[in-house]
Amino acid sequence: MATTDTSASEWPLWEVFTQPPGGKPHEHAGSVHAPDAEIALQNARDVYTRRGEAVSIWVVPSVLISASAPGDAGPWFDPGNDKPYRHPQFYKTPRGVKVF
């Protein structure tokens, strides 16, 4: 009996980002497997936009995404924590400017 090597025949993984109506930013919706970008878009549309909750789809090969590691949280993000003057509580809002 012959065995099949599934890792050699598996399609690449693509990360899917959808944009909700109203101009909101794209959000990560999930992942799909596809041989190329065109099929990845079609698969993403079929899986993540069935109810019309998106107006735009991005697909990105997972291997092209670079991210910080959870273990890097301290050294990676600490430089901003020692600059309290960058926080908005140190600035006064001019009269007539709406604060959200």
TAWOUR-V845207 format. One record per residue. N is the residue number from 1. RES is the residue in three letters. OMEGA is omega in whole degrees, -180 to 180 (999 if undefined). Layout:
<<N	RES	OMEGA> <N	RES	OMEGA>>
This chain:
<<1	MET	-179> <2	ALA	176> <3	THR	179> <4	THR	177> <5	ASP	-176> <6	THR	-178> <7	SER	-180> <8	ALA	-177> <9	SER	-178> <10	GLU	178> <11	TRP	178> <12	PRO	179> <13	LEU	179> <14	TRP	175> <15	GLU	-175> <16	VAL	176> <17	PHE	179> <18	THR	177> <19	GLN	177> <20	PRO	178> <21	PRO	177> <22	GLY	177> <23	GLY	178> <24	LYS	-179> <25	PRO	175> <26	HIS	178> <27	GLU	178> <28	HIS	-178> <29	ALA	-178> <30	GLY	-176> <31	SER	174> <32	VAL	172> <33	HIS	179> <34	ALA	180> <35	PRO	-179> <36	ASP	-175> <37	ALA	-179> <38	GLU	179> <39	ILE	177> <40	ALA	177> <41	LEU	179> <42	GLN	179> <43	ASN	180> <44	ALA	178> <45	ARG	-178> <46	ASP	-176> <47	VAL	-169> <48	TYR	-179> <49	THR	-177> <50	ARG	-174> <51	ARG	178> <52	GLY	-177> <53	GLU	180> <54	ALA	177> <55	VAL	180> <56	SER	179> <57	ILE	169> <58	TRP	170> <59	VAL	-177> <60	VAL	176> <61	PRO	-178> <62	SER	-177> <63	VAL	180> <64	LEU	-180> <65	ILE	175> <66	SER	-178> <67	ALA	174> <68	SER	179> <69	ALA	178> <70	PRO	179> <71	GLY	179> <72	ASP	-173> <73	ALA	-179> <74	GLY	-177> <75	PRO	-175> <76	TRP	-174> <77	PHE	-178> <78	ASP	-176> <79	PRO	179> <80	GLY	-177> <81	ASN	-178> <82	ASP	179> <83	LYS	-176> <84	PRO	-180> <85	TYR	178> <86	ARG	179> <87	HIS	-172> <88	PRO	-178> <89	GLN	180> <90	PHE	-178> <91	TYR	177> <92	LYS	178> <93	THR	179> <94	PRO	177> <95	ARG	178> <96	GLY	179> <97	VAL	179> <98	LYS	178> <99	VAL	-179> <100	PHE	999>>
